[in-house]
Amino acid sequence: MALLNLDLGGTGTTTISEENADQDNTLDITALGDHELIVDGVNATVNSVAGIQAGASPTYTVTNGGNFTLDQGLINASALNGTTFGIEGESSATLDASSISGLNGLNSYDVDFSGEGPGSFTFNKPDVGLLDSYNFNVTGAEAGDQINLGGGDWSLDEGGILNPQDAYRDGALHLTQGNAAVGTQVNAAIEMSQEDYEAYLEDPDAYLNGDSFTYPGEVVCFAKGTMIATPDGEVAVESLAIGDMLLTDTGEQVPVKWVGRQSVRNVVAAQKLQPVRIKQGALGEDMPNRDLVVTASHGMVVDGLVINAAALVNGSSIDFMPWNEMTETVTYYHIETEGHKVIIANGTESETYIDYVDRKVFDNYAEYEALYGAETRVVEMPRPRISSRRQVPMSLRQRLGMESTLAVAQAS
C-alpha cells in the first residue's frame, strides 16, 4: 500500500493510477482548492486533509473500476463552496460522514455518473443525529447505476401537509429519509426522464430497496458465455461482430446488425432484475444443451410461443439465479438482426432484439447511433407472446412441472 502526499490546491488536475501508485493507496492531501483528483483504476482512501482554500469546489472523479473513499470528518466543510463526485463506468465513491459529531457547514453535494457500465455512490450519514440535512443532486445516471444513501429506508419526497408536491418534479425523482427536526435528514434529487420515471412506477420495489436506489431500466438478453449457432458452429455471444452470420430456427442464415452490451451491478435481489437459469434439458431433450442464463424478460421460443423466461420458472430446472452465484458485475448481450428472428442459443430457440427496450439502455448505444443514426423500429414476428405465468398453456405448465392453475393465480 502506498502513502501519497497530494497538493490539490488551486485549479488543475491530478491523476493517480497504476503508473504512479499502488493498487491500494492512502492519501494525505496537503492543500485543497478548485482541483480535480482522478482515481484511475486503483483504490484510494483519504487519510488527512490540510490547507483548504476558502470557497474551494473540488471534484473527485473515479474511473476504470477505481474506488475512492473520503471521510467528511477530515474536512472543514464550511470552507468549501461545493463538492462533486464523478463516477465513470464501473467505479465507486464513498462519502463517509459517520464520525461527524457536530455541524460542519457544507450539506449539498453533486454526484455525476457517466461512461459504460454501472457505477455506485455511497453516503454514510453521521452516527449521531445532528438536526441537519444532507442534499445530493444526482445527474447522468443510467440503468443499473446504484445510489446508497443514509443507512435508512427511503421514501418518496412528496412535501408536507402544508406544501404537497409530486415526488417527480423538475425532471428529477426526489427521495428522502430521516427528519432534520429530530436527527439527520438525507435528500436526493435524481435527474430522470419521464420515460425512466414511468419505468420506475411499473415496479418501484425493484429499484428502491431500503437505503439503496438502482436507476430504472430494463435488463435484457443473454449472459456472457451463451453459445449462438452460426453456419461455422457455435460462437460465444460476446465474440459476435456486426456482419457475422447466424442460423435461425428454419436454417436461414441472417447477418448480425448490432450486438448491444449492458452491464449491471450484482446488488439488487428484486426478481425483475434477476436472471433466469434454464438448466440443461429443461425445455426438452438436450434443450438447452447446457445451462442457459438469460434475463427475466428475454423471450424463449417454446411450442411456437415467445415466452418471457420469468414466466417459465418452475422452481427447479428453471429458476431465478441466486445473486451469490454471480460475479459482482454481470454483462449481458442482445443480438439485433434485420427484423425479429428466432435464433439458437445453447441449442434452444430464443428471440433476437425487439425494441420493447430502448437501445439507449445499452452501454454501447453510441456505436449504434454512429452506424445507423436515429433509431429504427424492429418489425415483430407474428408469434403470440406470453409475459406472465398465468398465460402459459396448461399443457406446457404440466410438461415443465410448473404450478397448478390455482397456485399460479394465488401467486399472481
Phi, psi and omega per residue, in radians:
M1 nan 2.349 -3.118
A2 -1.723 2.515 2.994
L3 -1.854 2.015 -3.039
L4 -1.950 2.317 3.014
N5 -1.722 2.100 -3.050
L6 -2.134 2.280 3.013
D7 -1.713 1.838 -3.132
L8 -1.894 0.503 3.120
G9 -1.306 2.727 3.110
G10 1.147 -2.778 3.083
T11 -1.644 2.972 3.129
G12 2.242 -3.101 -3.103
T13 -2.362 2.341 3.049
T14 -2.159 2.290 -3.125
T15 -2.051 2.329 2.955
I16 -2.025 2.352 -3.086
S17 -2.650 -3.027 3.118
E18 -1.116 -0.319 -3.132
E19 -1.294 -0.485 -3.083
N20 -2.318 0.196 -3.109
A21 -2.618 2.979 3.053
D22 -1.491 3.120 3.077
Q23 -1.172 -0.663 3.094
D24 -2.025 2.294 -3.012
N25 -2.433 2.526 3.005
T26 -1.940 2.326 -3.026
L27 -1.959 2.253 2.921
D28 -1.872 1.949 -3.104
I29 -1.640 2.021 -3.043
T30 -1.532 -0.339 3.074
A31 -2.705 2.541 -3.079
L32 -2.427 2.094 3.124
G33 -2.353 -2.498 3.116
D34 -1.467 1.073 -2.969
H35 -2.015 2.643 3.023
E36 -1.899 2.191 3.009
L37 -1.793 2.145 3.110
I38 -1.853 2.128 3.075
V39 -1.796 1.833 -2.953
D40 -1.866 1.711 3.005
G41 1.283 0.193 3.129
V42 -2.248 3.047 3.105
N43 -1.825 2.351 -3.102
A44 -2.456 2.289 3.091
T45 -2.171 2.244 -3.133
V46 -1.357 2.221 -3.115
N47 -1.725 -0.571 3.141
S48 -2.749 2.674 3.095
V49 -2.383 2.251 3.122
A50 -2.347 2.768 3.011
G51 1.136 0.847 3.108
I52 -1.300 2.199 -3.124
Q53 -1.394 2.388 -3.089
A54 -1.015 2.323 3.110
G55 1.295 0.261 -3.108
A56 -1.188 2.598 3.073
S57 -2.324 1.383 -3.112
P58 -1.279 2.723 3.052
T59 -2.179 2.311 3.081
Y60 -2.013 1.969 -3.106
T61 -1.927 2.267 -3.136
V62 -2.028 2.258 -3.040
T63 -2.470 2.873 3.073
N64 0.928 0.766 3.078
G65 1.369 0.246 3.126
G66 -1.286 2.891 3.092
N67 -2.345 2.354 -3.094
F68 -2.327 2.342 3.118
T69 -2.249 2.269 3.123
L70 -2.177 2.165 3.062
D71 -1.510 1.956 -3.088
Q72 -1.116 -0.408 3.136
G73 -1.133 -0.269 3.134
L74 -1.450 -0.167 -2.967
I75 -1.994 2.361 2.946
N76 -1.419 1.481 -2.976
A77 -1.138 -0.330 3.133
S78 -1.127 -0.340 3.119
A79 -1.439 -0.228 -3.063
L80 -1.569 2.611 3.040
N81 -1.688 -0.386 3.131
G82 3.109 2.876 3.084
T83 -2.502 2.363 3.125
T84 -2.125 2.347 3.005
F85 -1.912 2.080 3.083
G86 -1.800 2.218 -3.083
I87 -2.132 1.921 -3.093
E88 -1.822 2.207 3.085
G89 1.039 -2.505 -3.038
E90 -1.477 1.036 -3.129
S91 -2.088 2.963 -3.108
S92 -2.541 2.622 3.084
A93 -2.376 2.539 3.124
T94 -2.283 2.261 2.982
L95 -1.878 1.987 -3.042
D96 -1.841 1.889 3.122
A97 -1.875 0.226 -3.016
S98 -1.084 -0.486 -3.072
S99 -1.525 -0.099 -3.083
I100 -1.263 2.323 -3.128
S101 -2.105 0.069 3.112
G102 -2.658 2.818 -3.138
L103 -1.109 2.421 -3.099
N104 -2.365 0.460 2.945
G105 1.732 -1.680 -2.996
L106 -1.081 2.237 3.112
N107 -2.344 0.307 3.114
S108 -2.280 2.303 -3.062
Y109 -2.360 2.590 3.056
D110 -1.844 2.368 3.094
V111 -2.193 2.060 -3.058
D112 -2.086 2.037 3.089
F113 -1.623 2.563 3.075
S114 -2.796 3.014 3.052
G115 1.411 3.125 -3.103
E116 -1.500 2.513 3.054
G117 1.573 2.807 -3.062
P118 -1.445 2.241 3.048
G119 -1.840 3.056 3.119
S120 -2.534 2.546 3.032
F121 -2.249 2.341 -3.115
T122 -2.211 2.365 3.024
F123 -2.124 2.170 3.044
N124 -1.761 1.955 -3.057
K125 -1.319 2.875 -3.120
P126 -0.996 2.456 3.092
D127 -1.179 -0.458 3.141
V128 -1.839 2.280 3.106
G129 -1.103 2.263 -3.006
L130 -1.964 0.124 -3.050
L131 0.907 0.827 -3.047
D132 -2.485 2.956 3.113
S133 -2.286 2.658 3.050
Y134 -2.114 2.374 -3.099
N135 -2.168 2.296 -3.129
F136 -2.127 2.180 3.072
N137 -1.791 1.969 -3.003
V138 -1.884 2.206 3.140
T139 -2.256 2.774 2.996
G140 1.336 0.025 -3.086
A141 -1.177 2.560 3.082
E142 -2.315 3.070 -3.051
A143 -0.870 2.183 3.075
G144 1.697 -0.307 3.085
D145 -1.102 2.465 -3.022
Q146 -1.983 2.416 3.074
I147 -2.246 2.041 -3.135
N148 -2.045 1.954 -3.002
L149 -2.308 2.123 2.820
G150 1.613 -0.296 3.105
G151 1.250 0.380 3.096
G152 -2.458 3.051 -3.096
D153 -1.342 2.314 3.094
W154 -1.412 2.737 2.936
S155 -2.492 2.839 3.083
L156 -1.209 2.368 3.117
D157 -1.508 1.675 -3.095
E158 -1.897 0.415 3.128
G159 1.283 -2.957 3.139
G160 -1.895 -3.093 -3.123
I161 -1.052 -0.668 -3.098
L162 -1.448 -0.279 -3.106
N163 -2.489 1.142 -3.126
P164 -1.166 2.473 3.141
Q165 -2.470 2.790 3.002
D166 -1.332 2.422 3.109
A167 -1.107 -0.557 3.054
Y168 -1.719 1.904 -3.109
R169 -2.631 2.634 3.113
D170 0.952 0.620 3.088
G171 1.257 0.399 -3.127
A172 -2.550 2.603 2.994
L173 -1.585 2.212 -3.083
H174 -1.838 2.158 3.124
L175 -2.089 2.695 3.126
T176 -2.619 2.746 2.983
Q177 -2.740 2.580 -3.097
G178 1.460 -3.121 -3.097
N179 -2.565 2.050 -3.088
A180 -1.143 -0.303 -3.139
A181 -1.290 -0.407 -3.093
V182 -2.227 -0.017 -3.108
G183 -3.058 -2.313 -3.137
T184 -1.972 2.283 3.113
Q185 -1.939 2.415 3.111
V186 -2.123 2.229 3.138
N187 -2.125 2.556 3.079
A188 -2.394 2.338 2.997
A189 -1.983 1.924 -3.020
I190 -1.847 1.922 3.139
E191 -0.951 2.286 -3.024
M192 -2.763 2.428 3.076
S193 -1.337 2.818 3.085
Q194 -1.034 -0.672 3.137
E195 -1.096 -0.761 3.136
D196 -1.218 -0.595 3.083
Y197 -1.123 -0.693 3.108
E198 -1.142 -0.613 3.058
A199 -1.124 -0.676 3.080
Y200 -1.088 -0.762 -3.093
L201 -1.122 -0.472 -3.136
E202 -1.089 -0.552 -3.117
D203 -2.752 1.279 -3.064
P204 -0.977 -0.662 -3.088
D205 -1.146 -0.350 3.120
A206 -1.299 -0.371 -3.050
Y207 -1.997 -0.476 -3.118
L208 -2.020 1.929 -3.017
N209 -2.373 1.737 -3.092
G210 1.127 -2.129 3.138
D211 -1.677 0.198 -3.063
S212 -1.941 2.265 3.075
F213 -2.126 2.209 3.058
T214 -1.870 2.229 -3.100
Y215 -1.084 2.319 -3.023
P216 -1.216 2.691 3.110
G217 2.782 2.587 -3.119
E218 -1.332 2.339 3.031
V219 -1.713 2.196 -2.946
V220 -2.306 2.747 2.825
C221 1.637 -2.797 -3.051
F222 -1.554 2.460 3.035
A223 -1.268 2.692 3.061
K224 -0.940 2.415 -3.138
G225 1.714 -0.176 3.076
T226 -1.106 2.344 -3.092
M227 -1.704 2.147 -3.072
I228 -1.854 2.345 -3.115
A229 -1.271 2.279 3.061
T230 -2.286 2.928 3.099
P231 -1.025 -0.372 -3.114
D232 -1.814 0.275 -3.123
G233 1.895 -3.069 -3.099
E234 -1.362 2.463 3.134
V235 -2.295 2.383 3.098
A236 -1.064 2.388 -3.038
V237 -0.995 -0.616 -3.114
E238 -1.260 -0.194 3.139
S239 -1.688 -0.112 -3.140
L240 -1.230 2.588 3.130
A241 -2.311 2.788 3.101
I242 -0.984 2.294 -3.132
G243 1.693 -0.303 3.073
D244 -1.090 2.542 -3.122
M245 -1.621 2.428 3.104
L246 -2.057 2.741 3.029
L247 -1.723 2.328 3.058
T248 -1.626 3.136 -3.136
D249 -1.136 -0.385 -3.139
T250 -1.657 -0.006 -3.096
G251 1.587 -0.037 3.097
E252 -1.157 2.576 3.064
Q253 -1.794 2.191 -3.132
V254 -2.255 2.508 -3.127
P255 -1.452 2.640 3.017
V256 -1.290 2.189 3.069
K257 -1.494 -0.681 -3.101
W258 -2.915 2.608 3.036
V259 -2.064 1.926 3.095
G260 -1.421 2.460 -3.112
R261 -2.170 2.330 -3.136
Q262 -2.451 2.221 3.103
S263 -1.877 2.429 3.106
V264 -2.273 2.563 -3.135
R265 -1.486 2.369 -3.102
N266 -1.407 1.390 -3.083
V267 -2.407 -0.204 -3.027
V268 -2.045 2.341 -3.073
A269 -1.708 0.021 -3.132
A270 -1.078 2.352 -3.044
Q271 -1.088 -0.474 3.123
K272 -1.008 -0.518 -3.080
L273 -1.832 -0.029 3.130
Q274 -1.488 2.451 3.050
P275 -1.306 2.830 3.100
V276 -1.938 2.317 3.082
R277 -1.824 2.116 3.093
I278 -1.822 1.927 -3.035
K279 -1.271 2.746 -3.135
Q280 -0.895 2.228 3.097
G281 1.384 0.085 -3.076
A282 -1.171 -0.503 -3.084
L283 -1.766 -0.044 -3.102
G284 2.679 -3.127 -3.104
E285 -1.053 2.048 3.133
D286 1.016 0.508 3.122
M287 -2.195 1.813 -0.069
P288 -1.303 2.946 -3.112
N289 -1.477 -0.092 2.976
R290 -2.753 2.864 -3.134
D291 -0.934 2.390 -3.117
L292 -2.091 2.245 3.115
V293 -1.996 2.105 3.117
V294 -2.333 2.899 3.093
T295 -1.349 2.811 -2.973
A296 -1.046 -0.585 -3.080
S297 -1.694 0.110 3.120
H298 -1.293 2.430 -3.060
G299 -1.512 2.101 2.967
M300 -1.694 2.575 -3.129
V301 -1.835 1.967 -3.094
V302 -2.296 2.196 -3.120
D303 0.935 0.627 3.104
G304 1.413 -0.044 -3.136
L305 -1.766 2.504 3.014
V306 -1.611 1.985 -3.019
I307 -2.144 2.183 3.066
N308 -1.009 2.400 -3.041
A309 -0.979 -0.663 -3.118
A310 -1.109 -0.479 -3.135
A311 -1.305 -0.199 -3.116
L312 -1.706 -0.064 -3.044
V313 -1.037 2.245 3.090
N314 -2.074 0.050 3.076
G315 1.467 -0.028 3.141
S316 -2.363 -1.395 -3.107
S317 -1.348 -0.316 3.048
I318 -2.307 2.027 -3.038
D319 -2.714 2.827 3.039
F320 -1.186 2.380 -3.077
M321 -1.428 2.197 -3.140
P322 -1.062 2.437 -3.128
W323 -1.085 -0.529 -3.089
N324 -1.263 -0.112 3.055
E325 -1.676 0.043 -3.062
M326 -1.971 2.779 3.072
T327 -1.278 2.910 -3.078
E328 -1.043 -0.673 3.075
T329 -2.143 2.287 -3.099
V330 -1.997 2.356 -3.136
T331 -1.942 2.299 3.112
Y332 -2.033 2.723 -3.108
Y333 -2.317 2.398 3.048
H334 -2.132 2.409 -3.068
I335 -1.807 2.149 3.070
E336 -1.831 2.351 3.041
T337 -2.155 3.059 3.044
E338 -1.301 1.762 -3.070
G339 1.620 2.841 -3.101
H340 -1.464 2.101 -3.026
K341 -2.184 2.886 2.976
V342 -1.838 2.092 3.102
I343 -2.043 3.100 -3.063
I344 -1.952 2.045 -3.135
A345 -2.085 2.112 -3.060
N346 0.869 0.687 3.032
G347 1.403 0.132 3.127
T348 -2.317 2.769 -3.008
E349 -1.362 2.394 -3.119
S350 -2.642 2.815 -3.062
E351 -1.542 2.745 2.927
T352 -1.562 -3.082 -3.052
Y353 -1.076 2.369 2.965
I354 -2.277 2.419 -2.937
D355 -1.425 0.753 2.848
Y356 -1.165 -0.458 -3.136
V357 -1.932 2.264 -3.139
D358 -1.100 2.342 3.099
R359 -1.043 -0.377 -3.087
K360 -1.163 -0.270 3.110
V361 -1.296 -0.277 -3.131
F362 -1.356 2.498 -3.109
D363 -1.064 -0.555 -3.052
N364 -1.842 0.570 -3.139
Y365 -1.021 -0.596 -3.128
A366 -0.994 -0.577 3.109
E367 -1.126 -0.787 3.119
Y368 -1.070 -0.808 -3.095
E369 -1.072 -0.680 3.131
A370 -1.166 -0.583 -3.103
L371 -1.430 -0.715 -2.942
Y372 -2.141 -0.041 3.130
G373 1.229 -2.435 -3.111
A374 -1.046 2.597 -3.112
E375 -1.097 2.506 3.086
T376 -2.011 2.612 -3.128
R377 -1.300 2.571 3.053
V378 -1.810 2.219 3.136
V379 -1.339 2.103 -3.086
E380 -1.334 2.438 3.123
M381 -1.204 2.603 -3.052
P382 -1.380 1.178 3.082
R383 -2.219 2.505 3.071
P384 -1.058 2.474 3.118
R385 -2.031 2.351 -3.132
I386 -2.064 2.144 -3.093
S387 -1.993 -0.127 3.127
S388 -2.309 2.709 -3.054
R389 -1.077 -0.642 -3.065
R390 -1.180 -0.283 3.139
Q391 -1.524 -0.194 -3.114
V392 -1.198 2.244 -3.131
P393 -0.967 2.508 -3.095
M394 -1.006 -0.688 -3.124
S395 -1.070 -0.655 3.130
L396 -1.284 -0.665 3.077
R397 -1.001 -0.810 -3.108
Q398 -1.141 -0.711 -3.122
R399 -1.136 -0.621 -3.104
L400 -1.594 -0.012 3.121
G401 1.272 0.562 3.126
M402 -1.433 3.093 -3.104
E403 -1.178 2.837 3.065
S404 -1.222 2.895 3.137
T405 -1.009 -0.716 -3.123
L406 -1.146 -0.774 -3.121
A407 -1.124 -0.687 3.121
V408 -1.112 -0.756 3.137
A409 -1.079 -0.718 3.126
Q410 -1.140 -0.721 -3.140
A411 -1.133 -0.645 -3.130
S412 -1.199 nan nan
